[in-house]
Structure formats: structure tokens, C-alpha cells
Amino acid sequence: MWKATFKVVVVGSILVSTLLWAADSTPRQPAVRQTTSEAQEAKDPYLNSRVLVEAFVVDVNLPPLYEKGVSPLGERPHSVTVQDLAQYLKATKNAGILAGAKLSVRHGERAETKGTRTIYVETMGKDPATRTFQPYDSGRNFTATVHVVSDQAISVSYAFQLHHFRQDTTQQDQVPPQKADWSWSGAVTLEPGRPIIAGAVQEKDSVVFLILVATL
């Protein structure tokens, strides 16, 4: 009985030693470590990309566009295009550009720019020696959030507000300047470098357009 037990113990010891030797002799692969930023970039290739978003507000007199065949009701294929507006601005030496704003926005983030300008208009009172000045404020506020979908598509959520006033040289001193406020907001998908008409407001024969363009 003692001899049988001894044989089992010896065989068991030999088997364990063999398994341990096989495990030690197996070639080990070096551990691959991946940082958090590398893992994020692997999931999102546009993680550190930046997008330049530009907005332009253009005031256009419609009759010249109608003369070129643009439909007053926006009927295809003669609805107004960015190319039509570019030709109009070229002919008017960019006189129709009311305002512009630019933002450099990181992918997945939001940016904002704003500016205000105050102009004082002199008015004459009953006493010629008395001079009074009336302040008039104008300004713009542009915000944008961008997501790069691909090399050919950029999603942009935007909001643009413009407070604009203009004083006619034919106006009398007591007549305040003409003032107008415009506001646009929404979400669009842009092709990099290609401008689009994001919105427009028409009043009689004049239209104010909002043009957006994004560059990756």
C-alpha cells in the first residue's frame, strides 16, 4: 500500500513540473499600452480638428436679379443662388455686405463672437448754441457649434443676430436713423469651402440674405 501511494505522488509531481515548464517556455507578447487620447482619436478621427465658420449678411436689391432671370417666387431652376449673389456684389463693389463674422470652432464645441458699436448723432435744439448728441447702437452676435461628420460634411448649429442702422444723408437732423434688426438660427450640413444661403428676409424689392461657409 505504501509503494502504490508513493508512485502516485511521484507521477503527480512530474506532471505539475512539466506543466510549469511549458508555461514558462511559452513566448510572451509585449503588453501594448494605449493612452486615453489615442483611444479617443481611434474612435473619433476628427477629435482635434478645427473648423472656420464664416457668416455674411448681404442686402440685395431684387430688380437687378430679376433682369438676370431669377424668379421672384424662387421657382427652380431660376431661384436665387450664391453665384447670383456673388455676381451682384461684384457689380456693386461689395456695397451690399452689411456685416460679417468668423469663428474658429473645435470639433464638438461651441464658440461665440459679438461686437457693439455706438454712434452719436448731433441734433440741434431751439438754442443754436446748444448741441445735443443722441446715441445709436448697432452690433452683431454670432454663435456656432460644429461637428465634423466626414471630410465632405460639417454639421453646424448657428445663431446670428444683427442690429443695423443707417442714416440717410438727405434726412434732417431731427429725424432718427433708419434701424433694422435681423435674426437667424438653425442647423445645416455644409460641404467644406462651399457657401450656402442659410436664410433670408424679404421686404418689398429688397432681401437680406445670411450666407454661411465652413472650412475644415
Backbone as CSV, one residue per row, in Angstrom:
resi,resn,N_x,N_y,N_z,CA_x,CA_y,CA_z,C_x,C_y,C_z
1,MET,0.840,-1.212,0.000,0.000,0.000,0.000,0.855,1.234,0.000
2,TRP,1.893,1.284,0.722,2.792,2.434,0.799,3.445,2.666,-0.530
3,LYS,3.860,1.608,-1.229,4.533,1.744,-2.525,3.591,2.327,-3.559
4,ALA,2.322,1.938,-3.604,1.354,2.459,-4.571,1.152,3.942,-4.359
5,THR,1.055,4.343,-3.109,0.868,5.773,-2.799,2.070,6.559,-3.246
6,PHE,3.233,6.076,-3.059,4.466,6.746,-3.445,4.506,6.946,-4.946
7,LYS,4.087,5.966,-5.723,4.107,6.070,-7.174,3.162,7.162,-7.654
8,VAL,2.001,7.282,-7.041,1.034,8.313,-7.446,1.586,9.686,-7.177
9,VAL,2.215,9.881,-6.030,2.797,11.175,-5.679,3.898,11.553,-6.641
10,VAL,4.756,10.594,-7.004,5.856,10.870,-7.925,5.329,11.259,-9.291
11,VAL,4.337,10.507,-9.781,3.769,10.818,-11.097,3.125,12.188,-11.091
12,GLY,2.392,12.498,-10.009,1.755,13.819,-9.908,2.784,14.918,-9.885
13,SER,3.872,14.755,-9.195,4.921,15.781,-9.130,5.535,16.015,-10.499
14,ILE,5.769,14.940,-11.240,6.352,15.065,-12.577,5.413,15.816,-13.505
15,LEU,4.089,15.546,-13.428,3.103,16.198,-14.292,3.033,17.690,-14.013
16,VAL,3.015,18.077,-12.747,2.976,19.505,-12.379,4.224,20.217,-12.857
17,SER,5.378,19.594,-12.687,6.634,20.209,-13.132,6.633,20.424,-14.641
18,THR,6.095,19.437,-15.385,6.044,19.552,-16.840,5.169,20.724,-17.267
19,LEU,4.000,20.889,-16.641,3.098,21.996,-16.969,3.726,23.348,-16.653
20,LEU,4.396,23.458,-15.518,5.065,24.706,-15.154,6.171,25.042,-16.134
21,TRP,6.915,24.063,-16.572,7.997,24.295,-17.546,7.427,24.743,-18.879
22,ALA,6.289,24.163,-19.302,5.667,24.546,-20.568,5.158,25.979,-20.510
23,ALA,4.594,26.355,-19.350,4.075,27.714,-19.220,5.211,28.721,-19.250
24,ASP,6.327,28.429,-18.609,7.453,29.356,-18.594,8.121,29.470,-19.953
25,SER,8.094,28.365,-20.728,8.777,28.365,-22.012,7.941,28.995,-23.118
26,THR,6.608,29.287,-22.863,5.769,29.896,-23.896,6.175,31.346,-24.104
27,PRO,6.478,31.759,-25.340,6.910,33.145,-25.578,5.810,34.125,-25.205
28,ARG,6.162,35.186,-24.485,5.204,36.185,-24.027,5.202,37.393,-24.962
29,GLN,3.978,37.875,-25.296,3.827,39.042,-26.153,3.958,40.301,-25.304
30,PRO,4.668,41.301,-25.787,4.799,42.544,-25.019,3.445,43.227,-24.869
31,ALA,3.191,43.776,-23.705,1.915,44.448,-23.430,1.847,45.750,-24.221
32,VAL,0.720,45.979,-24.866,0.512,47.195,-25.652,-0.332,48.151,-24.829
33,ARG,0.230,49.293,-24.550,-0.475,50.286,-23.761,-0.994,51.395,-24.689
34,GLN,-2.217,51.799,-24.471,-2.848,52.838,-25.287,-3.363,53.935,-24.366
35,THR,-2.903,55.144,-24.618,-3.315,56.253,-23.780,-4.775,56.597,-24.041
36,THR,-5.338,57.390,-23.144,-6.746,57.773,-23.290,-6.960,58.598,-24.543
37,SER,-6.030,59.536,-24.826,-6.187,60.388,-26.009,-6.087,59.578,-27.294
38,GLU,-5.181,58.573,-27.317,-5.059,57.736,-28.500,-6.323,56.919,-28.715
39,ALA,-6.915,56.453,-27.636,-8.150,55.683,-27.751,-9.283,56.550,-28.272
40,GLN,-9.336,57.810,-27.806,-10.375,58.719,-28.277,-10.196,59.045,-29.750
41,GLU,-8.936,59.273,-30.174,-8.668,59.577,-31.570,-9.026,58.395,-32.462
42,ALA,-8.801,57.181,-31.947,-9.159,56.000,-32.729,-10.662,55.923,-32.925
43,LYS,-11.423,56.349,-31.918,-12.876,56.341,-32.028,-13.371,57.518,-32.858
44,ASP,-12.736,58.689,-32.724,-13.165,59.905,-33.422,-11.958,60.519,-34.127
45,PRO,-11.820,60.313,-35.429,-10.643,60.827,-36.138,-10.614,62.349,-36.230
46,TYR,-11.727,63.028,-35.908,-11.774,64.485,-36.009,-11.715,65.152,-34.638
47,LEU,-11.221,64.423,-33.639,-11.238,64.912,-32.272,-10.573,66.276,-32.131
48,ASN,-9.411,66.470,-32.732,-8.653,67.707,-32.588,-8.785,68.641,-33.799
49,SER,-9.795,68.396,-34.626,-9.982,69.238,-35.813,-10.629,70.564,-35.426
50,ARG,-10.312,71.591,-36.224,-10.924,72.903,-36.055,-11.590,73.321,-37.354
51,VAL,-12.686,74.047,-37.215,-13.463,74.485,-38.365,-13.592,76.006,-38.321
52,LEU,-13.312,76.662,-39.446,-13.524,78.100,-39.574,-14.914,78.304,-40.156
53,VAL,-15.808,78.898,-39.361,-17.174,79.157,-39.795,-17.314,80.658,-40.050
54,GLU,-17.762,81.011,-41.245,-17.922,82.407,-41.624,-19.383,82.695,-41.950
55,ALA,-19.843,83.875,-41.529,-21.219,84.303,-41.791,-21.188,85.700,-42.402
56,PHE,-22.003,85.894,-43.441,-22.095,87.191,-44.100,-23.563,87.565,-44.263
57,VAL,-23.874,88.818,-43.986,-25.223,89.341,-44.186,-25.175,90.275,-45.389
58,VAL,-25.979,89.953,-46.397,-25.934,90.670,-47.674,-27.305,91.256,-47.980
59,ASP,-27.341,92.548,-48.261,-28.572,93.247,-48.645,-28.587,93.382,-50.167
60,VAL,-29.621,92.830,-50.785,-29.677,92.753,-52.248,-30.933,93.448,-52.756
61,ASN,-30.759,94.277,-53.767,-31.878,94.889,-54.467,-32.331,93.918,-55.555
62,LEU,-33.588,93.487,-55.508,-34.048,92.402,-56.355,-34.167,92.714,-57.850
63,PRO,-34.576,93.891,-58.273,-34.738,94.127,-59.716,-33.546,93.728,-60.573
64,PRO,-32.283,94.009,-60.168,-31.157,93.534,-60.996,-31.109,92.011,-61.131
65,LEU,-31.545,91.287,-60.082,-31.569,89.824,-60.170,-32.693,89.356,-61.083
66,TYR,-33.824,90.056,-61.034,-34.934,89.694,-61.921,-34.527,89.868,-63.387
67,GLU,-33.727,90.898,-63.647,-33.270,91.133,-65.018,-32.385,89.999,-65.524
68,LYS,-31.743,89.289,-64.597,-30.888,88.161,-64.975,-31.654,86.848,-65.041
69,GLY,-32.988,86.917,-64.843,-33.808,85.720,-64.966,-34.127,85.017,-63.678
70,VAL,-33.748,85.603,-62.533,-34.056,84.975,-61.249,-35.548,85.093,-60.978
71,SER,-36.163,84.012,-60.564,-37.595,84.001,-60.303,-37.915,84.733,-59.008
72,PRO,-38.929,85.618,-59.014,-39.304,86.316,-57.768,-39.922,85.399,-56.731
73,LEU,-40.388,84.228,-57.151,-41.023,83.278,-56.236,-40.119,82.098,-55.905
74,GLY,-38.873,82.151,-56.336,-37.933,81.082,-56.015,-38.165,79.799,-56.764
75,GLU,-38.796,79.884,-57.944,-39.074,78.681,-58.720,-37.799,78.148,-59.365
76,ARG,-37.629,76.839,-59.306,-36.487,76.209,-59.970,-36.719,76.176,-61.481
77,PRO,-35.700,76.251,-62.305,-34.281,76.309,-61.922,-33.764,77.731,-61.800
78,HIS,-34.648,78.725,-61.626,-34.231,80.127,-61.618,-34.335,80.760,-60.240
79,SER,-34.277,79.945,-59.179,-34.239,80.514,-57.832,-32.852,81.112,-57.586
80,VAL,-32.783,82.071,-56.677,-31.525,82.766,-56.436,-30.489,81.802,-55.848
81,THR,-29.254,81.948,-56.269,-28.154,81.103,-55.818,-27.032,81.976,-55.257
82,VAL,-26.066,81.329,-54.617,-24.905,82.051,-54.107,-24.137,82.688,-55.255
83,GLN,-24.093,82.023,-56.398,-23.402,82.588,-57.557,-24.074,83.873,-58.023
84,ASP,-25.413,83.918,-57.975,-26.130,85.146,-58.323,-25.760,86.281,-57.369
85,LEU,-25.685,85.968,-56.090,-25.334,86.986,-55.106,-23.890,87.449,-55.276
86,ALA,-22.993,86.526,-55.618,-21.594,86.895,-55.838,-21.464,87.844,-57.022
87,GLN,-22.183,87.588,-58.093,-22.156,88.480,-59.246,-22.744,89.840,-58.898
88,TYR,-23.794,89.844,-58.086,-24.409,91.105,-57.669,-23.410,91.937,-56.850
89,LEU,-22.725,91.290,-55.907,-21.762,92.009,-55.076,-20.589,92.527,-55.901
90,LYS,-20.182,91.745,-56.878,-19.092,92.183,-57.744,-19.494,93.424,-58.538
91,ALA,-20.746,93.447,-59.006,-21.227,94.591,-59.778,-21.391,95.832,-58.903
92,THR,-21.732,95.640,-57.642,-21.942,96.775,-56.734,-20.709,97.073,-55.887
93,LYS,-19.587,96.420,-56.184,-18.339,96.612,-55.445,-18.525,96.332,-53.949
94,ASN,-19.233,95.256,-53.671,-19.461,94.758,-52.311,-20.241,95.736,-51.437
95,ALA,-20.980,96.633,-52.062,-21.749,97.607,-51.290,-22.878,96.954,-50.513
96,GLY,-23.285,95.751,-50.908,-24.416,95.109,-50.255,-24.072,94.323,-49.005
97,ILE,-22.799,94.190,-48.663,-22.422,93.436,-47.470,-22.639,94.313,-46.235
98,LEU,-23.610,93.922,-45.405,-23.928,94.700,-44.209,-23.043,94.328,-43.026
99,ALA,-22.709,93.049,-42.898,-21.926,92.604,-41.748,-21.325,91.239,-42.041
100,GLY,-20.329,90.895,-41.249,-19.694,89.587,-41.360,-19.092,89.187,-40.028
101,ALA,-18.935,87.897,-39.824,-18.343,87.389,-38.590,-17.685,86.051,-38.874
102,LYS,-16.624,85.748,-38.113,-15.898,84.495,-38.283,-15.637,83.870,-36.924
103,LEU,-15.670,82.542,-36.904,-15.388,81.792,-35.692,-14.499,80.597,-36.016
104,SER,-13.514,80.357,-35.180,-12.719,79.137,-35.259,-13.192,78.210,-34.147
105,VAL,-13.841,77.111,-34.538,-14.516,76.248,-33.573,-13.906,74.851,-33.612
106,ARG,-13.604,74.323,-32.449,-13.101,72.950,-32.369,-14.261,71.970,-32.533
107,HIS,-13.968,70.859,-33.173,-14.967,69.813,-33.410,-15.662,69.422,-32.117
108,GLY,-17.012,69.497,-32.129,-17.791,69.123,-30.966,-17.964,70.225,-29.942
109,GLU,-17.474,71.443,-30.249,-17.558,72.521,-29.282,-18.323,73.716,-29.856
110,ARG,-18.516,74.721,-29.014,-19.290,75.918,-29.363,-18.429,77.156,-29.185
111,ALA,-18.616,78.135,-30.053,-17.874,79.398,-29.954,-18.828,80.554,-30.227
112,GLU,-18.437,81.725,-29.779,-19.288,82.910,-29.906,-18.442,84.151,-30.112
113,THR,-18.946,85.066,-30.915,-18.321,86.366,-31.077,-19.403,87.426,-31.120
114,LYS,-19.125,88.576,-30.541,-20.097,89.653,-30.536,-19.372,90.995,-30.556
115,GLY,-20.061,91.987,-31.057,-19.495,93.320,-31.106,-20.600,94.362,-31.166
116,THR,-20.366,95.488,-30.512,-21.331,96.577,-30.481,-20.624,97.883,-30.823
117,ARG,-21.308,98.696,-31.609,-20.766,99.988,-31.993,-21.803,101.062,-31.692
118,THR,-21.361,102.133,-31.060,-22.249,103.243,-30.726,-21.841,104.482,-31.510
119,ILE,-22.796,105.076,-32.201,-22.573,106.311,-32.951,-23.473,107.400,-32.378
120,TYR,-22.907,108.576,-32.206,-23.665,109.701,-31.667,-24.010,110.661,-32.800
121,VAL,-25.295,110.904,-32.932,-25.798,111.789,-33.974,-26.144,113.138,-33.345
122,GLU,-25.584,114.169,-33.926,-25.820,115.506,-33.390,-27.193,116.034,-33.798
123,THR,-27.892,116.602,-32.852,-29.183,117.244,-33.120,-29.136,118.683,-32.628
124,MET,-29.854,119.532,-33.293,-29.884,120.943,-32.950,-31.149,121.259,-32.168
125,GLY,-30.985,121.933,-31.055,-32.120,122.339,-30.242,-32.629,123.713,-30.645
126,LYS,-33.487,124.254,-29.806,-34.032,125.578,-30.072,-32.942,126.634,-30.011
127,ASP,-32.034,126.457,-29.098,-30.925,127.383,-28.973,-29.789,126.910,-29.873
128,PRO,-29.400,127.674,-30.875,-28.322,127.241,-31.783,-27.017,126.942,-31.060
129,ALA,-26.840,127.529,-29.898,-25.593,127.304,-29.167,-25.602,125.985,-28.404
130,THR,-26.777,125.388,-28.312,-26.901,124.126,-27.571,-26.749,122.947,-28.529
131,ARG,-25.823,122.086,-28.219,-25.592,120.894,-29.038,-25.917,119.653,-28.214
132,THR,-26.718,118.782,-28.783,-27.052,117.524,-28.121,-26.711,116.365,-29.050
133,PHE,-26.393,115.237,-28.447,-25.999,114.062,-29.215,-26.839,112.865,-28.764
134,GLN,-27.433,112.212,-29.742,-28.267,111.048,-29.468,-27.494,109.769,-29.818
135,PRO,-27.328,108.833,-28.854,-26.576,107.606,-29.153,-27.433,106.582,-29.896
136,TYR,-26.813,105.890,-30.842,-27.456,104.799,-31.581,-26.484,103.623,-31.598
137,ASP,-26.992,102.470,-31.155,-26.157,101.266,-31.074,-26.449,100.320,-32.233
138,SER,-25.402,99.724,-32.745,-25.523,98.648,-33.727,-24.539,97.552,-33.328
139,GLY,-24.817,96.351,-33.747,-23.920,95.266,-33.373,-24.381,93.944,-33.932
140,ARG,-23.573,92.919,-33.685,-23.869,91.576,-34.175,-23.447,90.559,-33.125
141,ASN,-24.094,89.423,-33.154,-23.788,88.326,-32.239,-23.884,87.025,-33.026
142,PHE,-22.783,86.274,-33.060,-22.719,85.054,-33.862,-22.229,83.918,-32.983
143,THR,-22.996,82.832,-32.927,-22.599,81.625,-32.202,-22.705,80.430,-33.146
144,ALA,-21.831,79.459,-32.940,-21.835,78.265,-33.792,-21.299,77.072,-33.014
145,THR,-21.922,75.928,-33.238,-21.460,74.642,-32.718,-21.231,73.721,-33.903
146,VAL,-20.069,73.085,-33.974,-19.736,72.292,-35.160,-19.451,70.839,-34.786
147,HIS,-19.785,69.960,-35.720,-19.449,68.535,-35.643,-19.002,68.107,-37.038
148,VAL,-17.786,67.636,-37.131,-17.266,67.167,-38.414,-17.773,65.751,-38.640
149,VAL,-18.634,65.609,-39.634,-19.196,64.301,-39.954,-18.215,63.484,-40.791
150,SER,-17.620,64.130,-41.789,-16.633,63.498,-42.660,-15.826,64.600,-43.319
151,ASP,-14.893,64.205,-44.193,-14.110,65.210,-44.911,-14.965,66.035,-45.855
152,GLN,-16.166,65.568,-46.149,-17.028,66.258,-47.097,-18.309,66.798,-46.452
153,ALA,-18.429,66.720,-45.139,-19.656,67.170,-44.493,-19.354,67.690,-43.091
154,ILE,-19.844,68.914,-42.802,-19.679,69.543,-41.493,-21.046,69.997,-41.013
155,SER,-21.459,69.513,-39.863,-22.735,69.911,-39.277,-22.521,71.155,-38.419
156,VAL,-23.333,72.189,-38.681,-23.182,73.469,-37.977,-24.539,73.901,-37.421
157,SER,-24.589,74.117,-36.114,-25.735,74.758,-35.476,-25.346,76.207,-35.212
158,TYR,-26.189,77.144,-35.604,-25.779,78.547,-35.595,-26.908,79.448,-35.108
159,ALA,-26.508,80.650,-34.704,-27.448,81.727,-34.384,-26.743,83.036,-34.715
160,PHE,-27.423,83.887,-35.480,-26.826,85.164,-35.892,-27.867,86.265,-35.687
161,GLN,-27.492,87.279,-34.911,-28.353,88.437,-34.706,-27.598,89.690,-35.164
162,LEU,-28.304,90.541,-35.882,-27.704,91.781,-36.388,-28.620,92.952,-36.068
163,HIS,-28.064,93.968,-35.439,-28.756,95.214,-35.167,-28.070,96.289,-36.012
164,HIS,-28.787,96.766,-36.995,-28.181,97.639,-38.002,-28.985,98.929,-38.120
165,PHE,-28.285,100.046,-38.240,-28.982,101.297,-38.514,-28.192,102.083,-39.562
166,ARG,-28.910,102.909,-40.250,-28.305,103.672,-41.341,-28.963,105.052,-41.375
167,GLN,-28.144,106.073,-41.457,-28.657,107.433,-41.546,-28.516,107.938,-42.972
168,ASP,-29.630,108.331,-43.534,-29.655,108.856,-44.889,-29.115,110.276,-44.882
169,THR,-28.271,110.584,-45.837,-27.687,111.935,-45.897,-28.740,112.992,-46.190
170,THR,-29.894,112.579,-46.698,-30.958,113.546,-47.000,-31.860,113.785,-45.808
171,GLN,-31.673,113.028,-44.722,-32.516,113.198,-43.559,-32.171,114.486,-42.817
172,GLN,-33.180,115.082,-42.209,-32.965,116.249,-41.384,-32.396,115.817,-40.037
173,ASP,-31.856,116.794,-39.316,-31.201,116.481,-38.046,-32.152,115.862,-37.029
174,GLN,-33.409,116.268,-37.054,-34.354,115.786,-36.064,-34.897,114.398,-36.380
175,VAL,-34.600,113.882,-37.546,-35.103,112.568,-37.949,-34.085,111.500,-37.546
176,PRO,-34.496,110.515,-36.749,-33.539,109.473,-36.330,-33.153,108.580,-37.499
177,PRO,-32.009,107.912,-37.400,-31.575,106.995,-38.467,-32.529,105.820,-38.605
178,GLN,-32.514,105.224,-39.772,-33.304,104.020,-40.000,-32.615,102.838,-39.313
179,LYS,-33.389,102.013,-38.643,-32.834,100.892,-37.902,-33.578,99.616,-38.235
180,ALA,-32.835,98.523,-38.288,-33.438,97.220,-38.585,-32.718,96.141,-37.778
181,ASP,-33.467,95.145,-37.356,-32.923,94.004,-36.622,-33.249,92.724,-37.383
182,TRP,-32.246,91.855,-37.524,-32.447,90.562,-38.177,-31.885,89.469,-37.281
183,SER,-32.507,88.301,-37.349,-32.065,87.183,-36.531,-32.315,85.887,-37.280
184,TRP,-31.313,85.011,-37.285,-31.436,83.691,-37.894,-30.854,82.654,-36.934
185,SER,-31.416,81.453,-36.944,-30.865,80.345,-36.173,-31.309,79.046,-36.827
186,GLY,-30.528,78.012,-36.624,-30.870,76.716,-37.209,-29.672,75.788,-37.223
187,ALA,-29.787,74.718,-38.003,-28.724,73.724,-38.143,-28.646,73.311,-39.609
188,VAL,-27.441,73.273,-40.149,-27.224,72.918,-41.549,-26.018,71.992,-41.650
189,THR,-25.958,71.264,-42.746,-24.781,70.452,-43.066,-24.103,71.076,-44.270
190,LEU,-22.854,71.473,-44.090,-22.125,72.210,-45.107,-21.031,71.356,-45.727
191,GLU,-20.816,71.561,-47.012,-19.669,70.984,-47.689,-18.500,71.937,-47.510
192,PRO,-17.351,71.468,-47.039,-16.234,72.368,-46.741,-15.897,73.283,-47.920
193,GLY,-15.844,74.588,-47.615,-15.459,75.570,-48.602,-16.556,76.008,-49.552
194,ARG,-17.757,75.467,-49.402,-18.841,75.816,-50.313,-19.912,76.615,-49.569
195,PRO,-20.101,77.899,-49.904,-21.094,78.712,-49.200,-22.517,78.346,-49.588
196,ILE,-23.440,78.579,-48.648,-24.851,78.331,-48.897,-25.666,79.512,-48.385
197,ILE,-26.893,79.640,-48.878,-27.841,80.609,-48.345,-28.564,79.939,-47.180
198,ALA,-28.264,80.389,-45.961,-28.854,79.775,-44.774,-30.195,80.387,-44.406
199,GLY,-30.454,81.626,-44.834,-31.712,82.270,-44.506,-31.836,83.596,-45.234
200,ALA,-33.046,84.117,-45.295,-33.293,85.380,-45.978,-34.564,86.012,-45.451
201,VAL,-34.585,87.339,-45.480,-35.761,88.115,-45.094,-36.022,89.134,-46.195
202,GLN,-37.240,89.114,-46.747,-37.575,89.997,-47.861,-38.570,91.066,-47.422
203,GLU,-38.342,92.268,-47.921,-39.266,93.375,-47.717,-39.346,94.171,-49.010
204,LYS,-40.478,94.077,-49.682,-40.700,94.703,-50.982,-39.630,94.220,-51.959
205,ASP,-38.839,95.127,-52.516,-37.851,94.757,-53.535,-36.450,94.583,-52.964
206,SER,-36.347,94.376,-51.672,-35.046,94.196,-51.034,-35.060,92.918,-50.199
207,VAL,-33.977,92.183,-50.274,-33.840,90.939,-49.496,-32.511,90.960,-48.754
208,VAL,-32.546,90.560,-47.497,-31.332,90.422,-46.694,-31.049,88.929,-46.525
209,PHE,-29.896,88.492,-47.008,-29.509,87.081,-47.004,-28.470,86.826,-45.930
210,LEU,-28.530,85.638,-45.321,-27.469,85.150,-44.463,-26.731,84.037,-45.211
211,ILE,-25.433,84.240,-45.418,-24.582,83.265,-46.119,-23.645,82.616,-45.109
212,LEU,-23.582,81.294,-45.154,-22.687,80.542,-44.276,-21.700,79.725,-45.088
213,VAL,-20.474,79.622,-44.593,-19.468,78.770,-45.221,-18.561,78.236,-44.117
214,ALA,-18.170,76.978,-44.233,-17.303,76.343,-43.235,-16.107,75.716,-43.944
215,THR,-14.934,75.855,-43.318,-13.700,75.313,-43.880,-13.015,74.451,-42.834
216,LEU,-12.758,73.199,-43.168,-12.117,72.262,-42.237,-10.610,72.454,-42.296
